[in-house]
Amino acid sequence: MRLRLLGLSALALACGCPSASPESREYLYLWTGSSDSTQPDFLAVLDVTEAPLRYGRLVTTVPVPGLKNGPHHTEHQMPADRRLFANGFASGKTFVFDMSDPAAPRLDGQLGEVGGMVHPHSYLRLPNGNVLATFQMWHASAGALPGGLAELTPQGKVVRSSSANLPGVDKFIRPYSAAIVPSLDRVVVTTTDMVADYPASRTIEVWRLSDLKLLHSFPLPDGPRGDEGLYSAEPRVLADGRTVLVSTFNCGLFLLEGLETESPSARLVSSFPWVKDKYCAVPVIAGSYYLVTVPAWHAVVSLDISNPAAPKEVSRATLDTSDVPHWISISPDHRRVVVTGYGTLKHRVVMLNFDSSTGQLEINRRFREVATWKSGLRMDNKTWPHGGNAPGVPHGAVFSGLIEAKKN
């Protein structure tokens, strides 16, 4: 019997879901690896319209060419042009999906190395609508030296690129993620390596946006624990368009200062417990709140950052003790947060509710399988529309936003 991801099915009739217009839909896209290396990786499309019989229903899947691509990061928000970039980190490929038909996306391009740089990691939208991508390193034939940044058109064409492999730069530096600060003509780049067992990086790079020139490199300091600055991870620009907070995989949170000066620096403003091999990861900015995964607590935590020099915890949503949350993404209306990760989240997706006025988080108990009270939807008990039934391993996830259905 063909299994389908129905979410609530008949139980949803009494779920108390908010009433939704019959002319609107909302979708969630899961960038998913196949646990069977002989089957393709794919983008899964879920209907997450909060209405009976639809909430969490699997709509379709879009397989991508090749095997063992290692689906990892996507863009964190659906771009205005609805062309979503996603990396196959293991294969070094970038896949571009055309999401103009939200219920039926299609693969509309792919590219590999750019100017000799390989292993793309993060994608961010520039003010002109193009994409800024980080690349971890140069091709092995070029000595696996530090990679750099590339500007790509929404169709995946290379506009320009710039290498971090410069005199005086640590050869173990690996551009990881970035934050664009147009008002200061700056790009903040973190430098954790994802490929080899190189020394943990605490380096932050400051690039000039206008010409992609690397201007400064400086280390993140440590705090009372002694290792909070290791593994620089995800920078985020706050609502003022100038202030940048940077997280580390070792669960430190740093406020950057003087980005426009000749002497940028950072100071530790918050931290969380860190457990070996369970790293704090992807954060989200939602107004005056900063949401971040804290695996040591099996939780997603909400911080009030109205004073970014002194963040204060206001809420946390605690998952199962075997869940290791990693990736989060927030819906455009800031009402829901999707969570993927490791442990028992390897083949499961969880939804949180978020109150943007108070910063409160809670598990969305309605987002679940048929005939169970356990929160979340499974990716290991499905037959996929593109063929095969190997468990899926979701990583990057992004909401469509509310879509008005086309009228006949």
Secondary structure by P-SEA (a helix, b strand, c coil): cccccccccccccccccccccccbbbbbbbbbbbcccccccbbbbbbcccccccccccccccccccccccccccccccccccbbbbbcccccbbbbbbcccccccccccccccccccccccbbbbccccbbbbbbccccccccccccbbbbbcccccccccccccccccccccccccccccccccbbbbbbbbcccccccccbbbbbbcccccccbbbbbbccccccccccccbbbbcccccbbbbbcccbbbbbbcccccccccccccccccccccccccbbbbcccbbbbbbccccbbbbbbcccccbbbbcbbbbccccccccbbbbcccccbbbbbbccccccbbbbbbbccccbbbbbcccccccccccccccccccccccccccbbbbcbbbbccccccccc
